[in-house]
Amino acid sequence: MGFCGFFIYWEETVEENSTGGSDPLSVSLYQMDLDRTLFLLRSYLRIRIQKIEKYMFHIQKTDELWNRLSKEEKNFTRRCTNDLKQHLEENVLSKLPENYQSLLKQSVTSDEDDMVPEPRLDTFVLCRSKEYLTGIQLEDGPVDDRSKLFEMEPDVLYFICYKSIKPLVESGKIDLL
């Protein structure tokens, strides 16, 4: 059952209980649970769209990130980048000297797309491990000292630098909260 099926089921449950003479408190609790779930889903989608808007150029040039988007998110990203590009070219970039008319680079002498914002992987996140994990390196550089290795126990909350656990998050061993 997908999200739509889940919500239809809950809406039908609320409707059946309200017309079936069920206890008003039970109906109210069902409705409150449905409203809470819808709020959380909308909040998640709103944050996801904000991240796509913020990093749209970076996402488009990174195959790994691009492939994570749904068909609708890819269409949204294309529209946003095209609209922003058109707006900036017409209103800003066309008025600058020729060497500075790039949307992605500060000047034509730049080798990289230095004006494309990228997510900061060195920020700290709240996470929880699904299993006992050992050998997590918290600092960059060679592992010559065992004291730099970290262990995570299941169902314990940790506040840790994202880049240290990125592969474990992607593999599904750690959940971000």
N, C-alpha and C positions, 0 to 999 in steps of 0.2 A: 504494500500500500504506500503510495507516494504522499507528498505533502497535501496535495489537493484532496485525495481520498481521505486522509486523516481529518482534515478540517470539515469535510462534508459529513463524515461520520459523527464528529463532535457536535456540529450544528444540528444534525438530525436527532442526536441524543438529547440535546437541550430542548428542541421543539417537542419531541415525544413526551418528555418529562413535564414540560409546562402545560401541554394540552391533556395529558393523561391523568391529571389530578395528583401528581407526585407532590411531595413535600416542597414548599416554596424555597426552603433553605437548600435542599439538594439541587434544585434547578439553579438557584443563585450560585452555588459552588461550581456546578458544571460550566455555567456561563463565565464565571470569573476565571476558571482554568483555561477556557478557550480564549478569552481576551488576553490573558497573560502570555499564552503561547504565541498568539498572533503578534503581540507587542514585541516579544523577543525575536521572532522571525523578521519582522519589519526592521528592527534595530540592527540585526545582523546584515540584512541586505543593504541598508542605508550606509553602514560602515564599509561594506565591500565596495559599493559604488564610489564612495569618497576616496578609497584607496586606488581604485582604477582610474579615477579622474586625476588624482595627484601624480601617479606614476605611469600614465598612459603611454608616453613615448618610450620609456624604459621597457614596459611590458611588450610593446610592439616589436622592439628590436631583440628581445630575448625569447628564443623559441620555447625554452622550458616554461617560462611564465605564460606565454601566449597560449600554449597547449592546455593550461589549467583552466582557461576561461570557457564558459559555455558559449554556445552559438550566439545567444542574445547579447552576452557580455562582449563578445568580439565585435558584433555589429555596433554596439554602443561605443566601444573604444574607437573604432574606425570613424564613426560620425563625430565624436568629440575631437579627435586629432585633426580631422579635415576642417571642421568648423573653426577651431583655434588657429590652425595654420592659415586659413583664408583670412581670418580677422587680423592676425598679426601682420601678414604680408601686405594687406591693403592699407592698414592704418599706422603701422610702425616701421616695419622693415623696409618698405619702399622709400621711406624718407631718410634712411641712413646711408652712409657711404657704402659703396659696392662691397668692400671687404668685410662689412659687418651685417650683411643681409641674411645670414643663416639663422634658421630657427633653432638649430641644435648646437651650434658652435659660437663661441664669442667672436671669433674672426676666422677667415679662411686659412690662416696660418696654424690654427689649432688642429692637432691630430685626432683628438677625441671629441665625442659629443659632450662637451663640458658644461652645457646648459641643460642637460637632461637630469632631472632629479631622480635619485635612486634610493631605495629603502635602506635605512641604516641598520645593518645587521649587528652592530655593537651596542644596541639598546637592550635593556633588561626586560624580561618577560616573566610572568607568573605561569608556572607549569606544574604538571603532575605526571609522574612516570606510571606506566601500566604494569611494569615488572621491575625486578631488581636489576639495576644496571651498574656496571663498574667500568673503570678506565676512561672516564669522561675527562678530557683535557680542558681546563678552564682558561689557560693562557696560551697565547701564540708562541711558536718556537718549538725547538726539539724537546722531547720528553726525556730528560736526563735525570729528573728528580721525581720519585714516586709521590712526593708530597703535593705535587701539582695535579695529580689525578683525583677525580671526584667520584663518589658513589651516590646513587639515587635509589631510595627505597620506594616500593609501590605505594600509591595513594597518599604520599606526603607532598605538601606544597613546597615548591622551591621558587626563589626569585633569582634568576640566573641570566647571563648574557646569551642572547639568542644564537649568535654564531657558534657558540660552544655546543649547542644541541640541535642545530639545524638538520643534520642528517637523521637524527633520531626522531625529530618531529615529522620529517618527510616519510620516514619508514613506518610511522604509526606507533612507535614505542612510547612516545611522550605526547601528551595533550597540552595545548596552550589553553589558558583560562582567560 
